């Protein structure tokens, strides 16, 4: 399992897991995924604290906490929309979500099971990219960060040996 933040100026990509994936706090579903990850960390820390307790107490503790987490993660309130990195690298400007949806560029997933099937069973990765907006109504009016994000994605593809065809991104403005 790998874990590591990759920082490129004002853009941060947080990679978690055996495959490249990440977390951003821009929608209720990504917030819930982030909270689930934090919950799992908290459970692991609590587990360590009670490690010396008897086996039955550990088993009951884990069953109860993991059952609660998995119940909460069964349904997204909104679909997760991602864009293929290969397509993103060809973009010369930021596109609205509606434009990408109309052109059939967005891949939509409605449940966590869809995400697992999309990534794990097909060797694809989803990156959640978080960045500070430069404007109030547009994230990057001069496309400065667009070029930074594209360069970061190209570098990440080179460093990991992944094809841009098998990497997808979630960006708040487009997704």
C-alpha positions in Angstrom: 0.0 0.0 0.0 1.4 3.4 -1.0 0.7 6.8 0.5 2.2 10.1 -0.5 1.3 13.7 -1.3 2.7 15.1 -4.5 2.8 18.9 -4.4 3.2 21.0 -7.5 3.1 24.6 -6.5 -0.5 25.5 -5.6 -1.8 22.0 -6.7 -1.7 19.0 -4.4 -2.5 15.4 -5.4 -2.9 13.1 -2.4 -2.2 9.5 -3.4 -3.5 6.7 -1.2 -3.7 3.0 -1.6 -2.2 0.2 -3.7 -3.4 2.1 -6.8 -3.2 5.8 -7.2 -6.2 7.4 -5.7 -6.8 10.6 -3.7 -9.1 12.7 -1.6 -10.5 16.2 -2.0 -13.1 18.1 0.0 -15.3 19.6 -2.7 -18.5 17.5 -2.7 -20.5 15.6 -0.1 -19.3 12.3 -1.5 -15.6 13.1 -1.5 -16.1 14.5 2.0 -17.7 11.2 3.0 -14.9 9.2 1.5 -12.3 11.4 3.3 -14.2 11.0 6.6 -14.3 7.2 6.0 -10.5 7.2 5.5 -10.1 9.3 8.7 -12.5 6.9 10.5 -10.5 3.9 9.4 -7.3 5.6 10.7 -9.1 6.3 14.0 -10.2 2.7 14.3 -6.6 1.5 13.6 -5.3 3.8 16.4 -8.0 2.7 18.8 -7.2 -0.9 17.8 -3.6 -0.4 18.7 -4.6 1.1 22.1 -6.7 -2.0 23.0 -4.3 -4.5 21.4 -3.5 -6.0 24.8 -7.2 -6.5 25.6 -8.7 -9.9 25.2 -9.5 -11.3 21.8 -13.3 -11.1 22.1 -13.2 -7.4 22.9 -11.1 -6.7 19.9 -13.3 -8.8 17.6 -16.5 -7.1 18.8 -14.9 -3.6 18.5 -13.8 -4.2 14.9 -17.1 -5.8 13.8 -19.1 -2.9 15.2 -16.9 -0.1 13.8 -16.3 -1.5 10.3 -20.0 -2.5 9.9 -20.9 1.2 10.6 -18.4 2.5 8.2 -19.3 0.2 5.3 -23.1 0.9 5.8 -22.4 4.6 5.5 -20.4 4.1 2.3 -22.9 2.1 0.2 -24.6 5.0 -1.7 -23.4 8.3 -3.1 -25.7 11.2 -2.8 -24.4 12.5 -6.1 -22.6 10.7 -8.9 -18.8 10.8 -9.1 -17.8 12.3 -12.5 -14.2 11.8 -13.7 -12.3 12.8 -16.8 -9.6 10.6 -18.5 -6.2 12.1 -18.0 -5.4 11.4 -21.7 -8.3 13.7 -22.6 -7.5 16.3 -20.0 -3.9 16.6 -21.3 -5.3 17.8 -24.7 -7.5 20.5 -23.2 -6.4 24.1 -23.9 -8.9 25.7 -21.5 -11.2 24.8 -18.6 -14.5 23.2 -19.7 -17.7 23.4 -17.7 -19.1 20.1 -16.4 -22.1 20.5 -18.7 -19.9 20.8 -21.8 -17.9 17.7 -20.9 -21.1 15.8 -20.1 -22.7 16.8 -23.5 -19.6 15.7 -25.3 -19.5 12.3 -23.6 -16.2 13.0 -21.9 -17.3 12.4 -18.3 -17.3 8.9 -16.8 -20.0 8.7 -14.1 -20.2 6.4 -11.1 -23.2 6.2 -8.8 -22.1 3.8 -6.1 -18.8 2.9 -4.3 -19.2 -0.5 -6.0 -19.1 1.3 -9.4 -15.8 3.0 -8.3 -14.3 -0.3 -7.2 -15.3 -2.0 -10.4 -14.0 0.9 -12.5 -10.6 1.0 -10.8 -9.6 -2.3 -9.2 -10.9 -4.7 -11.8 -9.5 -2.7 -14.7 -6.2 -1.3 -13.4 -7.5 2.3 -13.7 -6.7 5.0 -11.1 -8.8 8.0 -10.0 -7.0 11.1 -8.8 -8.8 13.8 -6.8 -7.1 17.1 -7.4 -7.6 20.0 -5.0 -6.5 23.5 -5.8 -7.1 27.1 -4.7 -9.3 29.1 -7.1 -7.8 32.3 -8.6 -11.1 33.9 -9.2 -14.6 34.0 -7.6 -16.5 32.6 -10.6 -13.7 30.7 -12.4 -10.9 28.6 -10.9 -8.2 29.8 -13.2 -9.2 32.7 -15.6 -5.7 32.8 -17.3 -5.3 29.0 -17.4 -2.1 29.1 -15.4 -3.0 26.3 -13.1 -4.4 24.2 -16.0 -0.9 24.0 -17.4 0.6 23.3 -13.9 -1.9 20.5 -13.4 -1.2 19.1 -16.8 2.5 19.1 -16.2 2.0 17.4 -12.8 -0.1 14.7 -14.4 2.5 14.1 -17.1 5.2 13.8 -14.4 3.1 11.5 -12.3 2.4 9.2 -15.3 6.2 9.1 -16.0 7.1 8.5 -12.3 4.5 5.7 -11.9 4.8 4.2 -15.4 1.0 4.5 -15.8 -0.6 5.3 -19.1 -2.8 8.5 -19.2 -5.5 6.3 -20.7 -5.8 4.4 -17.4 -5.8 7.4 -15.2 -8.9 9.6 -14.4 -9.2 12.8 -12.5 -11.9 14.5 -10.4 -11.6 18.3 -10.5 -14.3 20.3 -8.7 -14.9 22.7 -11.7 -15.3 20.0 -14.4 -16.5 17.0 -12.4 
